[in-house]
């Protein structure tokens, strides 16, 4: 039982740190934010971009609020002589489902925007994302002390 509670808390903590990583360009969509001027979006694409960014920010805020709700529930239960961890787990499962739905809505909005890109914009997006993923793989390999395929 104690391992289950620890695993649940660990998952929430890691989730709390993963969400901010999205805002700092650690995802393909974040990488596109860095080259937005080079994409030369038309007016319609610019409006769609702004709407998607607003949606992503709202989803991020909701995920943080949901995490805070689970954290508060856990603290409340831990203050009891006999905590009801099942209740926290049930709440946690519901929060995870809500956050997953928000993530998919945001992803689908980004994919809809990408579908409206010109072939040149798509090529620029592809090249940027590939370079970013290669860079992350190299950093991860350096962190783990293993060579990347490009360095071999």
N, C-alpha and C positions, 0 to 999 in steps of 0.2 A: 504494500500500500504506500509506504514512504517513497519507494522508487517511482511509483506512478505519479505522485504529487510532484516530486523533483523533476521528472521528465516533462510534466505539464508546465511547470514554471520555466524550465529551460526553453521549451518551445516558444513560450510567450516572450521571453527576454530576447531570444534570437530573432523572433518576428519583429519586435520593436526596433531592433537595429537594422534589419533588412529593409524595412519600409523607408527609412531615411536614405539608404543607399540608392534607392530609386531616384530620389530627387537630386542626387549628385552625379548623375551621368553613368552610373554603374550598370545600366541596362541599355539595350539597343535604342530604346525610345529616348533615354536621357542623352545618348550620344548624338541623336538628331538635333536636340536642343542646341548643342554646341555649334552646329553648322547651319542653323536656321537661316541666317542671312544669305548663305551660299545657295540655298534651295530656291531662292527667288520665287517665293510663293505669290500666286495671284490673289486678288482680293477675296475670292470665295475660299481659297485654301487658307488664307490668313485668318478669316473668321472661323473656319472649322478648327484650325490649330488652336486659336484662343479658347474656343469652347472645350476642346479636349483637354487642354492644360487646366482649365478651371475645374473640369470634371475630375481630373487626376488629383488635383489639390483637395477637392472635397472628399474624394475617396480616402485619401491619406489622412485627413482630419477625422473622418468617421472611424477608420481603423484604429487610430490612436485613442479615440474616445471609447471604442469597444474594448481595447486592451485595458484602459483605465477601469472600466466597469468590472472586468474579470479580476483585475488586481485588487480592487476594493472588496469584491466578494471573497477573495482568498484571505485578505487581511481580516475581514469580519469573521470568517470561519475559524481562522487560526487563533482568534481571541477567545473562542469557546472552549470549554473543557473537552468536548467531543465534537470536533469539526465535522461537518457534512461535506466531505470532499466530492461525493457523487453529485451534489447540487452544483458545486463549482465546475465539475467536469461537464455537466449538462449545459451550463451557461457557456462554458468555453467552446463546446461543440457548436452551439448556436452562433456565437460570435465568429467562429472560424467560417461557418457557412455564409454569414453575412459578408465577411471580408472577401471571401472567394467570389461571391456574386459581384461585389464592387470591382474587384480586380478584373473579372471577365468583361464587365461593362466598359471599363476604361480601355482594356486591351482591344475590344471590338471597335471602340470609337477611334483609336489610333489606326487600326487596320483599315477602317473606312476612309480615313484621311489619306493613308498610304495608297489606297486604291485610286484616289483622285490625282496622284502624282503623275507627271509626265514621265516618259521613258528616261529622260536625262536626270530628273529628280530621283527616280528610283535607282538609277546607277550610282548617283552620288550617295544616296542613303545606303545602298549595298556596300560600297567601298568604305564608307565611314564606319558602319557597323562591323564589317570584317576586320578593319584595322583596330577598332576598339576591343573586339573579342580576342584578337591575337595578342594585344597588349596585356589584357587581363590574364590570359593564359600564361604569358611570359612571367608576369608578376607572381602568379600562383606557383608556377614551377620554381621560380627563384626562392620563393618563400618555403617551398617544400624541399628545395635542394635538388630538384630533378631538372634535366635539360628539356627544353622544348623541342618540338620537331623541326622548327626553323633553325635552331642552333646546332642541331646534330649534323 
